[in-house]
Amino acid sequence: MPEAPSTDPLRTDPTWTEPARGVGLVWARTAAGVIGADGGIPWHVPEDLAHFRRVTGDGVVVMGHRTWDSLPPRFRPLPGRRNVVLTRDATWSAPGAEVVHDLATALDTDEPVWVIGGGAVYADAVPFADRVSETIVDLEVRGDTRAPDLGDGWTLVEDGPWQESRVDGTRYRFREWRRA
């Protein structure tokens, strides 16, 4: 099913400018671009989770409310970070979540921002991102959510070696992209 066109003010407001600290996107995906299935991540690579914690550090994480809901309750909110949750539902709330209703508000900070999902939030945030931290997971899995196409203007600045997960030997690698 095609996604509805974005109604986010960032897409139409020519006066909005990117925060001084920049916006990053972070995800794990397969070679086919799968990042999710049935509201979850279709693999378990603890090394990627540790990488995610290092990358997002003590900045702001921005996510859609379904991504928030997919987090295990014991990790909501994600510790050590401002958890900004983007939703169109004016009645939605959750303890520890800073609720916003448009991407412009979510990105309006001088703190480092990492967009952590889901698919529609990533797609809306690509035009405002200056970096992408991705983990490539060497699996073929079915999924219903894919990483967005970055388009032109990106440079691969780090292409880490393949590694094997200590849990089940799943191969993965870390890559970093910067807007050229």
C-alpha positions, -999 to +999 in steps of 0.1 A: +000+000+000+016+034-010+022+058+019+001+089+021+018+121+011+035+138+040+016+166+057+045+176+079+051+213+079+089+207+073+080+196+038+062+229+030+078+255+054+106+273+036+116+292+067+125+262+087+162+254+090+180+224+104+193+225+140+229+236+144+239+201+158+224+182+128+201+153+125+211+117+122+193+086+112+202+052+127+188+018+117+197-018+111+187-032+077+191-062+055+207-059+020+171-057+007+164-028+030+141-046+055+142-028+089+111-043+105+083-069+104+051-071+123+060-042+146+094-055+156+129-062+144+132-096+127+166-105+141+185-102+174+221-089+171+232-077+206+263-060+191+240-038+170+220-029+201+252-019+218+262+001+187+228+019+188+234+028+225+268+043+216+256+062+186+225+077+202+245+084+234+230+111+255+212+130+227+176+132+216+160+102+201+130+109+178+106+081+170+070+074+159+046+061+186+045+026+170+083+025+174+079+035+211+052+008+215+076-018+200+103-011+227+103-036+256+085-018+285+116-020+306+134+001+281+108+028+278+119+055+279+153+048+265+177+056+293+200+086+292+183+103+262+154+126+257+127+104+241+106+125+217+076+106+202+059+118+171+022+110+167-008+124+149-030+112+178-037+142+200-047+119+229-016+096+229+007+098+258+032+076+277+053+081+308+087+093+298+077+103+263+079+139+252+050+139+227+050+161+196+027+162+166+050+173+138+086+167+128+095+204+129+089+204+166+107+171+171+138+185+154+137+219+170+166+216+195+203+225+198+210+189+210+222+161+187+191+144+173+189+107+162+158+096+144+152+059+153+121+050+134+097+040+120+097+039+083+075+069+077+094+090+102+127+081+086+113+090+051+101+124+063+135+131+081+159+122+053+158+157+037+169+172+071+196+146+080+233+151+076+244+116+087+232+080+087+245+053+109+234+019+097+240-017+105+238-041+076+225-075+088+234-104+064+200-121+065+172-127+041+140-120+060+105-110+051+095-076+064+069-049+061+090-019+068+121-007+048+148+018+052+142+049+030+162+056-001+188+083+007+189+095-028+219+115-043+243+136-023+255+111+003+290+098+008+300+065+025+326+076+050+329+043+070+324+008+057+333-015+086+343-052+082+319-080+084+316-094+119+298-123+135+273-120+163+283-139+194+247-151+198+241-170+166+269-161+142+247-137+122+270-115+101+267-077+104+287-046+096+285-009+105+284+018+079+284+056+082+271+080+056+274+118+055+256+143+033+280+155+007 
